[in-house]
Amino acid sequence: MNIDAEARIKALRDELHTHNHRYYAENKPSINDYQFDLLLKELEQLEAAHPEYADTNSPTKRVGGDITERFAKVKHRYPMLSLSNTYNIDEIRDWEVRVKKGTDKKIQYVCELKYDGVAIGITYVKGELLRAVTRGDGETGEDVTANIKTIRSVPLQLRGNDYPDDFEIRGEVFLPLAKFAEMNVQRLEDGDEPYMNPRNTASGTLKLQDSSTVASRSLDCFLYGIYGERLPAHTHYGNMQAAAKWGFKVPSNLNRQIELCSSIEEIENFIAYWDEARCKLPFDIDGVVIKVNDYEAQRELGFTAKSPRWATAYKFKAQQVSTLLEKVVYQIGRTGAITPVANLKPVLLAGTVVKRASLHNADQIAKLDLREGDTVFVEKGGEIIPKVIAVDISKRSSGSTPLVYATNCNECGTLLERNEGEAQHYCPNAAGCPPQIKGRLEHFISRKAMNIDGLGAETIAQLYDEGLIANAADIYDLTKEQLLPLDRLAEKSVNNLLAGVLASKAIPFERVLYALGIRHVGETIARKLARYFGSIDALQVAGLDELTGIEDIGEAIAVSVHQFFADEQNLGIIERLKAHGLQFQTARTAALQDGPLSGKTFVISGVFQNFERDDLKLLVETKGGKVAGSVSGKTDYLVAGENMGPSKRKKAEDMGVTIIDEARFTAMINQA
Ligand code: IVH
């Protein structure tokens, strides 16, 4: 019996260490929280029954632990403990009975949501944000102040005057679901693997070195605990209300995100409400936290080694349903990346009808041993697209055969490839695979890239099918004569389209670089590369070492950039785009050189037909000129748009400044 226990303890420890590593270090968990907690619980129970096998390094002995080398370490003034938790309502009832026994006082409870994010402790001194520290191992965390300051709901300066001089407030940083979904759509488009879930993404984001990237991720934060001396109230609830007045984002009782309860019935009611209502929240929660309200009662109850006795958590199981897997289909992105998708028999899950689920990659399919015709369990975590998590083997028909992953591209027939160490298959036929070509063109004209008005996905497909465009440079060769005879393209739409193409020439370099659609080079990376190198000529000749030396640029990005510029066809397209006058250097680089407009000062006023005013300003700077806000003796040209104020025109005339319209300005730039 004991030999069995010892062996089981060892096996559980090994397994949990592996899962911890996969979760924290690799960001690729292979089991869900529920499965993890079951294993951990089993180990805890075995260790309690067999103290002779104790080990200080057992996975049960640590709170968490994801400390890296990159941020300053800070020791917590108050250790950051975790909460006992359970998936079983009976254990909540037992806990409530124990609480009542542990104190003579009449107990009130505060029920809150258990936000599924990353714990943070923020210290305020004299009303100002001093420091924000992650949990780390519970004793020591990492100073991520700069990143926390990017969160708009975290006040930098408190309101009112009744806050303590020096206190810490703790809460949970999380990524709203909509932002997470948006990021993953973009990642798939950029040829990157989608992020696993909002919590890991929030955690990864907090650990980024570059706060401007953090800011672009729109993290948010709910606060749920105050630590310090001379707090205004002697109850948790009272202090949370005070914190709200100081400007903190704390859970509100108006939408039941926090509730005072006086009995187990009220607690159960709160749990039942949120088990149902959680799918409508714009962020993930993984349960409900129940805390004893009164601080004095909390002190009487005290702590175990790892968690307070005065609080506990009830965790929700992920929402799951089973349904029929009808077919596995393959989607091809603009970068050639293949995403397998499960077509499911429609089924209701967490309030929405689910018809498709992502399958990530071939490994995932093999690991699940998925077969068409299987009954599968589908789970909805933070993702908008749910995932298939297991097969119901008991329902498998005897005749079913293992799924054979696609070997060839279903669009162009090319043999698929898979790079060493990467999970996804690719269709390498970038130049000849229609969905890739159309995808690249669509990306090129998209809003965040070249933003070409008057040209949408349908027109792109039409022009491609007509043989008029096959790459980005072809767009700039389009003529009115070619376009007018086409279906659905009347004179007005053609003019609109050509004006949009013309205006796109003013789009700044960082967006042009993004528009080129280099694999793994999303908006942020494009901006970073553009600012670092200043021009495409400098980027093109950068070595792998130089690229990976840049903050947040890893091996995969560097290799992809390198490969892109090693391709003759890409270089040809860039040369043609340059000849058409697109921006291939930043305004700063231009300012350092002699440009065709250098020494000339422009004032830009009014509304323009083909350009945004800011784009025009940038264009002047890119060509070496200067832009001033108002007409003066130093002004060379006033670029006059529609609705320009008459006084400006008069002043320019009086001072002898040359006044030019949009057409003349465009001609001047193109000549230059
Ligand atoms: S109170 C001493 N309240 O859950 C306990 N924690 O395992 C302090 N969490 O580390 C935590 N929502 O990251 C508390 N309303 C809430 C919470 C919450 C989420 C997280 C927090 C903590 C973990 C406990």
Residues whose N, C-alpha, C, O or C-beta is under 5 A from the ligand:
A	BS01	IVH	L81 S82 L83 E112 L113 K114 Y115 V118 A119 E172 Y224 V289 P308
